[in-house]
Amino acid sequence: MIFGTKEHFAIECIINNSSDLESIFGHIAIWISKEQLGQLPLTVLLKTPVTHFQDSIIQCGKRRQKKFETMNSSEVFNFLQAALWGEPEENRSSIDIIEEYKEYEKFNISTNFSESFDGESLYLIEDDKKERFIWRTFDSEQIKEIHLALGTYEKIVQSFLDWFNNQVCQAD
């Protein structure tokens, strides 16, 4: 099942079995600007990406950062990569590193926690008029960007979650 459009933003998911949420296996990928993030043929436990998507929509409307407005896609991407995954600097305490992570983790909509998305990076920045998706796939060094209408991410993720939860309920 595909939610959204591959040309803009979509989640594609196939459920192998419909037992309880704890043990539902299937296939999942994200499409953005006709490019696939994630390995759709790979069978994974779907609870992890579903939980991530549930947590990520709570942050909708809160992914704003003034400094990103003047930065190009590479600058934003590299800043967020360093803030979230970079090496600790000598002049930063562990508390500073944790605080910086907490401040910027909401921009990370990658589902890197699931085997299907290993090495993929996807960030979402919002402003008053649009959503700015910035990403790099596992097999590319090229940083890409697309602008979509405000609310696109939340609408598509919520549609996916509603469908997924309905599949789980039907299995009970």
Backbone bond lengths (Angstrom), bond angles and torsions (degrees), N, CA, C in turn:
res aa  C-N    CA-C-N  psi(-1)  N-CA   C-N-CA  omega(-1)  CA-C   N-CA-C  phi
1 M - - - 1.440 - - 1.527 108.03 -
2 I 1.322 116.11 138.08 1.466 121.15 179.91 1.522 109.05 -116.78
3 F 1.318 115.59 131.98 1.463 123.15 178.40 1.516 107.45 -115.74
4 G 1.326 117.24 121.65 1.451 121.92 -174.55 1.518 109.61 94.97
5 T 1.330 115.62 -162.57 1.460 120.83 178.60 1.521 109.58 -125.34
6 K 1.319 115.66 139.70 1.463 120.17 179.72 1.526 111.30 -63.15
7 E 1.326 117.07 -27.09 1.462 121.05 179.93 1.523 112.08 -68.20
8 H 1.320 116.81 -26.99 1.464 120.93 -178.24 1.529 110.65 -116.25
9 F 1.325 116.55 -79.03 1.463 121.74 178.81 1.518 108.05 -150.49
10 A 1.324 116.16 132.92 1.465 120.39 179.89 1.523 110.35 -153.19
11 I 1.319 114.36 155.24 1.463 122.46 170.33 1.521 105.92 -116.29
12 E 1.316 115.90 129.10 1.465 121.10 176.84 1.517 108.10 -114.37
13 C 1.324 116.36 131.09 1.462 120.46 -177.25 1.525 109.99 -145.12
14 I 1.307 114.35 138.44 1.461 122.14 174.35 1.524 106.70 -127.69
15 I 1.324 116.51 126.46 1.464 120.89 179.57 1.526 108.60 -95.82
16 N 1.319 116.15 127.60 1.470 120.85 178.07 1.517 111.60 -79.16
17 N 1.310 115.54 -41.24 1.462 120.71 -178.97 1.514 108.17 -139.74
18 S 1.287 117.30 155.99 1.459 121.35 -178.54 1.516 110.05 -122.32
19 S 1.301 116.73 66.00 1.461 118.89 174.52 1.524 107.25 -99.69
20 D 1.294 118.96 -150.45 1.460 119.81 -178.54 1.532 110.13 -70.25
21 L 1.331 115.71 158.75 1.463 122.92 -176.46 1.521 112.71 -53.53
22 E 1.309 117.41 -34.54 1.462 121.31 -176.67 1.522 112.74 -64.69
23 S 1.328 117.70 -22.03 1.464 118.45 -174.38 1.529 113.63 -132.40
24 I 1.320 117.47 30.65 1.458 120.22 177.56 1.528 109.20 -86.46
25 F 1.319 115.36 122.01 1.457 121.37 177.38 1.521 109.34 -107.72
26 G 1.309 114.78 152.01 1.452 119.56 178.15 1.511 111.23 -178.58
27 H 1.315 114.64 -156.12 1.464 122.51 -175.23 1.525 107.78 -129.74
28 I 1.334 116.77 142.29 1.458 119.69 -177.69 1.526 110.29 -150.20
29 A 1.330 115.03 143.33 1.464 121.81 175.84 1.525 108.14 -151.99
30 I 1.303 115.15 160.02 1.461 122.75 173.48 1.522 106.79 -112.10
31 W 1.310 116.08 138.53 1.458 121.83 173.75 1.521 107.95 -112.04
32 I 1.307 115.95 133.10 1.458 120.27 176.90 1.526 108.27 -143.64
33 S 1.315 115.39 121.61 1.462 121.84 -178.78 1.538 110.89 51.92
34 K 1.330 116.23 46.76 1.472 125.86 179.46 1.525 113.99 66.71
35 E 1.303 118.19 11.46 1.461 121.69 -179.42 1.526 109.63 -112.04
36 Q 1.316 115.89 133.55 1.464 121.22 -178.04 1.517 110.95 -88.96
37 L 1.326 116.21 130.07 1.454 123.08 170.32 1.515 106.06 -110.67
38 G 1.290 116.37 126.62 1.453 120.77 -176.91 1.514 110.87 103.06
39 Q 1.304 114.72 157.76 1.466 121.88 -177.68 1.524 108.81 -104.19
40 L 1.317 116.54 92.68 1.465 121.32 -176.79 1.530 113.38 -56.33
41 P 1.328 120.70 -37.05 1.474 119.22 179.86 1.534 114.03 -66.92
42 L 1.312 117.82 -19.22 1.463 121.59 -176.83 1.531 110.72 -75.16
43 T 1.319 117.21 128.19 1.464 122.00 176.83 1.523 108.97 -82.93
44 V 1.346 115.92 127.47 1.467 121.09 -178.26 1.525 110.27 -134.61
45 L 1.315 115.48 160.43 1.458 121.86 170.15 1.526 106.47 -72.35
46 L 1.319 118.28 120.40 1.462 121.67 -172.66 1.525 114.14 -80.24
47 K 1.323 117.85 -13.73 1.462 120.04 -178.43 1.528 111.52 -57.30
48 T 1.318 117.37 -39.85 1.457 120.44 -176.15 1.527 112.22 -65.05
49 P 1.340 119.98 -53.33 1.460 117.56 178.03 1.526 113.38 -64.69
50 V 1.326 117.44 -34.72 1.467 119.88 178.32 1.526 110.16 -62.56
51 T 1.314 117.22 -45.16 1.469 121.06 178.22 1.524 110.47 -61.48
52 H 1.324 116.77 -41.21 1.469 120.31 177.87 1.525 110.56 -60.11
53 F 1.326 117.24 -46.79 1.459 120.09 -179.88 1.528 111.12 -63.17
54 Q 1.323 117.46 -39.28 1.469 120.41 176.78 1.525 110.44 -59.76
55 D 1.320 116.34 -45.75 1.466 120.69 179.57 1.526 111.58 -67.10
56 S 1.331 117.15 -35.70 1.464 120.19 -174.60 1.525 113.11 -70.84
57 I 1.321 118.20 -31.90 1.471 117.21 -178.71 1.526 112.14 -75.06
58 I 1.309 117.12 -17.17 1.469 120.34 174.36 1.530 109.94 -62.42
59 Q 1.331 116.68 -29.42 1.468 122.00 -177.78 1.531 113.46 -86.17
60 C 1.328 118.28 -2.25 1.462 119.90 -179.75 1.525 109.97 -59.38
61 G 1.327 115.57 133.97 1.458 121.90 -176.25 1.517 113.29 88.00
62 K 1.324 117.35 -6.28 1.471 121.89 -177.83 1.528 112.50 -114.37
63 R 1.313 116.94 7.38 1.473 120.54 -177.01 1.526 110.44 -97.91
64 R 1.300 115.51 56.44 1.465 121.47 -179.38 1.517 109.37 -117.05
65 Q 1.307 115.09 139.08 1.460 120.52 178.65 1.527 106.55 -151.69
66 K 1.317 115.75 114.91 1.462 121.96 -176.19 1.529 111.96 -52.86
67 K 1.335 116.70 -43.17 1.470 119.72 -175.62 1.526 112.72 -62.21
68 F 1.330 118.42 -25.48 1.462 120.89 -179.13 1.531 112.41 -73.31
69 E 1.335 116.95 -20.57 1.463 120.70 -177.35 1.520 112.64 -62.26
70 T 1.321 117.59 -30.12 1.464 121.25 -178.06 1.528 112.78 -101.76
71 M 1.319 116.95 1.48 1.463 120.98 -178.26 1.524 110.56 -98.61
72 N 1.345 116.03 142.71 1.463 118.88 174.97 1.530 109.28 -77.67
73 S 1.322 116.23 174.23 1.468 120.12 -174.26 1.529 112.63 -60.81
74 S 1.321 117.91 -39.91 1.472 120.26 179.16 1.520 111.50 -65.07
75 E 1.317 116.52 -40.48 1.465 120.14 179.31 1.526 111.32 -64.70
76 V 1.327 116.89 -44.26 1.469 120.33 178.62 1.525 109.96 -63.77
77 F 1.321 116.37 -47.46 1.465 120.92 -178.81 1.525 110.78 -58.38
78 N 1.310 116.83 -50.65 1.467 120.86 -178.03 1.523 111.96 -65.00
79 F 1.328 117.04 -36.91 1.463 120.48 176.85 1.527 110.37 -61.90
80 L 1.337 116.57 -48.58 1.466 120.13 -178.07 1.520 111.84 -68.01
81 Q 1.322 117.61 -38.55 1.468 120.00 176.48 1.530 110.03 -58.95
82 A 1.328 116.13 -44.93 1.468 119.98 -179.19 1.528 111.11 -67.73
83 A 1.331 116.56 -41.49 1.470 119.97 -178.40 1.525 111.66 -65.81
84 L 1.322 116.84 -36.60 1.465 120.42 -175.73 1.520 113.90 -93.20
85 W 1.316 117.75 -35.84 1.457 120.02 -170.94 1.524 113.92 -127.80
86 G 1.337 117.01 -1.82 1.458 120.26 -174.37 1.514 113.85 -69.95
87 E 1.307 113.93 169.27 1.459 121.19 178.01 1.525 109.60 -72.08
88 P 1.310 117.46 140.63 1.466 120.13 176.55 1.528 110.26 -63.01
89 E 1.310 115.05 137.19 1.460 119.92 177.03 1.517 108.87 -87.08
90 E 1.304 115.47 154.73 1.466 120.06 -177.42 1.525 112.94 -61.38
91 N 1.325 116.79 -32.97 1.461 119.26 -175.72 1.530 113.66 -90.95
92 R 1.318 117.62 11.94 1.463 121.22 178.96 1.518 109.69 -114.19
93 S 1.308 114.42 135.07 1.462 119.14 176.98 1.530 109.36 -83.35
94 S 1.308 116.30 167.41 1.470 121.04 176.07 1.517 110.36 -59.54
95 I 1.308 116.51 -37.01 1.472 120.85 178.80 1.522 110.08 -63.92
96 D 1.351 117.29 -42.39 1.462 120.93 178.16 1.526 111.15 -61.56
97 I 1.315 116.78 -42.32 1.465 121.68 -179.64 1.525 110.34 -63.30
98 I 1.313 116.63 -44.02 1.468 121.36 179.59 1.526 110.74 -65.09
99 E 1.327 116.88 -42.67 1.466 120.79 179.42 1.527 111.27 -63.20
100 E 1.330 116.56 -42.08 1.460 120.21 178.37 1.528 110.26 -63.78
101 Y 1.311 117.63 -41.87 1.460 121.21 177.78 1.533 110.04 -59.87
102 K 1.317 116.51 -47.01 1.474 120.59 -179.54 1.524 111.43 -60.61
103 E 1.336 116.49 -36.71 1.459 120.80 -178.68 1.531 112.19 -68.14
104 Y 1.331 117.15 -35.36 1.459 120.65 -171.97 1.526 115.32 -108.18
105 E 1.315 119.39 -7.12 1.468 119.87 -177.38 1.524 112.76 -63.61
106 K 1.322 118.13 -26.15 1.464 120.93 -179.06 1.532 112.69 -64.31
107 F 1.329 117.52 -22.61 1.461 121.36 178.86 1.529 112.24 -77.95
108 N 1.308 117.03 -18.18 1.462 122.51 -177.14 1.527 109.84 -84.23
109 I 1.312 116.45 108.32 1.465 119.10 176.02 1.523 110.60 -108.45
110 S 1.319 115.98 12.99 1.465 120.58 174.00 1.515 108.43 -61.30
111 T 1.270 115.09 150.77 1.454 119.51 174.25 1.518 107.75 -109.76
112 N 1.309 115.56 45.26 1.462 123.91 -175.56 1.525 113.22 -61.66
113 F 1.303 117.28 -11.49 1.455 122.46 -179.16 1.523 111.82 -76.83
114 S 1.321 117.48 -12.78 1.463 121.80 -178.91 1.524 109.11 -107.22
115 E 1.325 116.38 141.15 1.462 120.95 -177.27 1.522 112.19 -53.19
116 S 1.297 116.79 -32.15 1.454 121.31 -178.18 1.523 112.21 -61.57
117 F 1.324 117.16 -27.05 1.463 121.36 -173.93 1.523 113.53 -112.43
118 D 1.322 118.24 17.62 1.461 120.73 -179.42 1.522 110.92 -52.76
119 G 1.321 116.08 127.51 1.455 122.00 175.64 1.512 115.54 82.24
120 E 1.321 118.43 -2.21 1.463 121.16 179.51 1.526 109.30 -88.65
121 S 1.327 116.85 143.69 1.465 121.33 178.03 1.516 109.03 -130.51
122 L 1.334 116.56 129.01 1.461 122.45 -179.76 1.519 108.77 -143.05
123 Y 1.327 115.31 125.14 1.458 121.38 -179.49 1.520 109.90 -121.38
124 L 1.333 115.28 148.51 1.460 122.40 178.77 1.518 108.72 -125.40
125 I 1.338 115.46 124.70 1.462 122.30 176.54 1.524 106.35 -120.74
126 E 1.315 116.59 134.56 1.466 121.51 -179.05 1.524 109.80 -112.71
127 D 1.330 114.79 152.18 1.458 119.98 166.20 1.528 106.62 -136.83
128 D 1.314 118.18 -164.12 1.465 120.52 -175.58 1.529 113.69 -70.53
129 K 1.339 117.35 -17.79 1.459 120.04 -172.95 1.520 115.34 -121.66
130 K 1.325 117.52 -21.59 1.462 118.34 -171.92 1.520 112.16 -150.72
131 E 1.320 113.31 167.73 1.461 122.00 170.37 1.522 106.70 -111.07
132 R 1.300 115.02 134.40 1.462 122.15 -177.42 1.526 107.45 -113.78
133 F 1.327 116.42 110.52 1.460 122.02 177.85 1.523 108.19 -96.74
134 I 1.334 116.55 129.34 1.462 122.51 178.96 1.520 106.64 -128.33
135 W 1.344 117.40 129.41 1.463 119.46 -174.60 1.521 112.39 -149.77
136 R 1.318 112.77 165.47 1.464 122.96 171.04 1.522 106.47 -145.71
137 T 1.324 116.18 131.19 1.459 120.00 179.00 1.519 109.98 -83.79
138 F 1.307 115.50 166.27 1.462 122.59 -178.66 1.525 112.22 -58.04
139 D 1.321 116.21 -41.15 1.466 119.91 -173.84 1.528 114.26 -95.86
140 S 1.321 117.90 16.22 1.458 121.23 -178.76 1.522 110.69 -136.03
141 E 1.296 115.80 146.47 1.466 120.55 173.30 1.523 110.79 -96.94
142 Q 1.333 116.21 -4.73 1.455 120.55 -177.00 1.530 110.96 -79.99
143 I 1.314 115.64 129.17 1.464 121.86 176.63 1.523 107.31 -91.99
144 K 1.332 115.82 131.15 1.465 121.02 -175.53 1.522 110.20 -122.35
145 E 1.333 114.49 161.34 1.464 119.76 -177.43 1.522 109.85 -147.80
146 I 1.332 115.08 145.15 1.460 121.98 172.01 1.526 107.42 -142.80
147 H 1.334 115.93 145.53 1.459 121.63 176.22 1.523 107.84 -107.85
148 L 1.323 116.33 131.81 1.459 121.75 178.28 1.521 109.64 -128.16
149 A 1.308 115.66 165.41 1.463 121.19 -179.68 1.524 110.60 -60.82
150 L 1.313 115.19 143.20 1.458 121.56 177.26 1.531 109.05 -57.85
151 G 1.314 117.04 131.91 1.458 122.29 -179.97 1.522 114.25 96.80
152 T 1.327 117.62 -7.45 1.468 121.22 -179.05 1.522 111.54 -59.14
153 Y 1.315 116.34 -49.73 1.465 120.48 -177.08 1.526 110.91 -59.47
154 E 1.321 116.83 -50.75 1.466 120.56 -177.67 1.527 111.39 -60.75
155 K 1.318 117.14 -43.35 1.469 121.47 -178.61 1.530 111.15 -61.45
156 I 1.324 116.82 -46.12 1.463 120.53 -177.16 1.523 111.12 -70.88
157 V 1.317 116.82 -44.04 1.469 119.85 179.43 1.525 110.35 -63.15
158 Q 1.329 117.32 -42.28 1.464 119.64 179.82 1.522 111.28 -64.60
159 S 1.332 117.60 -38.41 1.472 120.68 176.37 1.522 110.80 -61.72
160 F 1.327 115.90 -43.60 1.464 120.42 177.56 1.526 110.60 -61.49
161 L 1.330 117.12 -47.75 1.472 120.80 -178.24 1.525 111.63 -62.90
162 D 1.332 116.97 -40.89 1.469 120.37 178.16 1.530 110.32 -61.09
163 W 1.327 116.66 -45.90 1.463 121.18 178.18 1.526 110.69 -61.58
164 F 1.324 116.35 -47.60 1.459 120.73 -177.74 1.529 110.48 -60.37
165 N 1.322 116.78 -47.54 1.469 120.47 -179.97 1.522 111.35 -62.88
166 N 1.318 117.18 -35.13 1.458 121.18 176.47 1.531 110.69 -64.92
167 Q 1.326 116.94 -39.41 1.465 121.05 177.71 1.528 110.74 -63.34
168 V 1.316 116.24 -41.09 1.469 121.13 179.38 1.528 109.82 -66.39
169 C 1.340 116.94 -43.06 1.473 120.57 -179.72 1.527 111.34 -64.22
170 Q 1.327 117.36 -38.01 1.462 120.74 179.11 1.518 111.51 -65.51
171 A 1.318 116.12 -28.04 1.468 120.19 -179.00 1.524 111.97 -75.30
172 D 1.325 116.39 -24.58 1.479 119.90 -177.23 1.500 112.86 -71.95
